């Protein structure tokens, strides 16, 4: 087969270290946009990003060229370094070590998008 066709929809969830409330209104939209750009750099289109003060949800179309663990490592490492530069109150920001990731069928994409949009 000369070409590959892959559609891996993945719902990724991880929290701040010790679930500290770091993701406030002043930073969340910029953080979500930055994470979307990190996903794009890894050829993994972010379909929806959201969360609460202490955890994050990413729904993406995972690239066939990158392993899930690599995408999560890139997003967490770069976004953690980035957020620490935004204000003194973020100097001690860290993501938790682990994460959750769940694949879903194309028929469930809109349901998960709505779920992420309604995080409080």
C-alpha positions in Angstrom: 0.0 0.0 0.0 1.6 3.3 -1.1 -0.3 5.6 1.2 -1.6 5.6 4.7 -5.0 6.7 6.0 -5.3 7.3 9.7 -7.9 9.0 11.8 -7.2 8.7 15.5 -9.4 11.0 17.6 -7.9 11.2 21.1 -9.3 12.9 24.2 -6.4 13.8 26.5 -6.8 14.9 30.1 -4.2 16.0 32.6 -4.1 18.2 35.7 -1.8 20.7 37.3 0.5 19.3 39.9 -1.4 18.6 43.1 -4.4 20.0 41.3 -3.4 23.5 42.2 -5.8 26.1 40.7 -3.3 27.8 38.3 -5.4 28.0 35.1 -7.4 31.2 35.7 -9.4 33.5 33.4 -6.4 35.7 32.8 -4.3 33.0 31.2 -6.7 30.2 30.0 -7.6 31.5 26.5 -3.9 32.3 25.7 -2.9 28.9 27.1 -5.5 27.0 25.1 -4.3 28.8 21.9 -0.7 28.1 22.7 -1.5 24.4 23.2 -3.4 24.3 19.9 -0.3 25.7 18.2 1.8 23.0 19.9 -0.6 20.3 18.6 -0.4 21.8 15.1 3.4 21.8 15.2 3.1 18.0 15.9 0.7 17.7 13.0 -2.1 16.8 15.4 -5.0 19.1 14.9 -6.6 20.3 18.2 -10.4 20.1 17.7 -11.3 21.5 21.2 -9.3 22.5 24.2 -10.8 23.5 27.6 -10.8 22.7 31.2 -11.0 24.2 34.7 -8.7 25.9 37.1 -6.8 22.7 37.7 -7.0 20.4 34.7 -7.1 20.5 31.0 -8.9 18.6 28.2 -7.6 18.3 24.6 -9.5 16.7 21.8 -7.2 16.2 18.9 -6.8 14.3 15.7 -3.5 12.5 16.4 -1.0 12.5 13.6 0.1 9.2 12.2 3.7 10.4 12.5 3.8 10.9 16.3 3.3 8.7 19.3 0.7 9.8 21.8 3.2 9.9 24.6 5.5 12.2 22.5 2.6 14.6 21.8 1.7 14.8 25.5 5.3 15.3 26.6 5.7 18.1 24.0 2.5 19.9 25.1 3.2 19.6 28.8 6.9 20.6 28.6 6.5 23.6 26.3 3.3 24.9 27.9 4.8 24.6 31.3 7.8 26.7 30.3 5.6 29.2 28.5 3.2 29.8 31.4 6.0 30.4 33.8 7.0 33.4 31.8 3.5 35.0 31.9 3.5 36.3 35.5 5.2 35.9 38.8 2.2 34.0 40.2 2.9 31.2 37.6 6.6 30.7 38.6 5.8 27.5 40.4 3.5 26.0 37.8 3.8 22.3 36.9 1.7 19.7 35.2 1.1 16.4 36.9 3.3 13.5 35.9 0.5 11.4 34.4 -2.3 11.8 32.0 -5.4 10.1 30.7 -6.0 9.5 27.0 -9.0 7.9 25.3 -9.7 7.2 21.7 -13.1 7.8 20.3 -15.1 7.1 17.2 -15.9 9.9 14.7 -19.5 9.6 15.7 -18.6 10.8 19.3 -16.5 13.8 18.4 -19.3 16.3 18.7 -20.3 14.9 22.1 -16.8 15.2 23.4 -16.4 18.7 22.0 -19.6 19.8 23.8 -18.4 18.1 27.0 -15.1 20.0 26.9 -16.8 23.3 26.1 -19.0 22.9 29.2 -16.2 22.4 31.7 -16.6 24.7 34.7 
